[in-house]
């Protein structure tokens, strides 16, 4: 069903061109939209016309036209005037609105198809059959973006994304839940992941300036077949979750750049607890003081380089060595040894993951 706002814009536009007053009513004679409040609507005349076999009729100086959605009568259009010119304008207006019904129904059908495709609700044979009926190419490169906005039901953000990609008729924008906007984007043969990053940053900039909202954008891997679109969606969804845990300072996150975070995200919590207990012998890394945590993070940032880390922390090299020695006595891990550093880094990421999952479950 077309919204009344769309219908109003349509009849206003037609009146602006033809100067003919128009009104659209439902089949019970209720006026839905009109170009003038002066048009006299008699519900009994409309219901009589609806029950008749005629598709158009002149009644009391007003032209009546039936508008069908496929074979079902959807609207009655009224054009004020009895001349042949008014009749012709009325026929054109009825034809225009009928085409709008077809276009919006096709868009709705495509939207439903894309949603079911993303959620894996279609059999393989149904995917290709429905894609063919909806004139959607099946063997082209696509990637799925998920845009998570700060506020739920952010219609401004949805409209901003739609306006950004509206000229690209082969892109699909939909919403599966109240917080996430999904963009299924068709790609050129030479598009790379660097181009995906540019697209994601363009979306962020547009949302920030046009919709005045903050967002996170995640995207999956590029797929070549329509049946694989759901795979790219699941990857984008994982990227969004993993990004919140391990890369909270980033607004754009790609599935292909998740690194070890992707592996940790798929570990069961009991196994994580067992690992942390073995590494830290029951001691929680959260119990480390701020100075120790800052030292550890800076040491990792500088690829285990003692000199550079001490310089950036504005401390003497020996002070840093003392802190590392103290940490080694506490945990049994020497961060200057690559293997121990890797173990410690993974352990810290596992703790982050556990805290996030426990908070989410709660």
Secondary structure, 3 states (H helix, E strand, C coil): CCCHHHHHHHHHHHHHHHCCCEEEECCCCCEEEECCCCCCCCHHHHHHHHHCCCCEEEECCEEEEEEEECCEEEEEEEEECCCHHHHHHHHHHHHHHHHHHHHHHHHHHHHHHHHHHHCCCCCHHHHHHHHHHCCCCCCCCEEEEEEEECCCCCHHHHHHHHHHHCCCCCCEEECCCCCEEEEEEECCCCCCHHHHHHHHHHHHHHHHHCCCCCEEEEECCCECCHHHHHHHHHHHHHHHHHHHHHCCCCCEEEHHHCCHHHHHHCCCHHHHHHHHHHHHCCCCHHHCCHHHHHHHHHHHHCCCCHHHHHHHCCCCHHHHHHHHHHHHHHHCCCCCCHHHHHHHHHHHHHHHHHHHHHHHHC
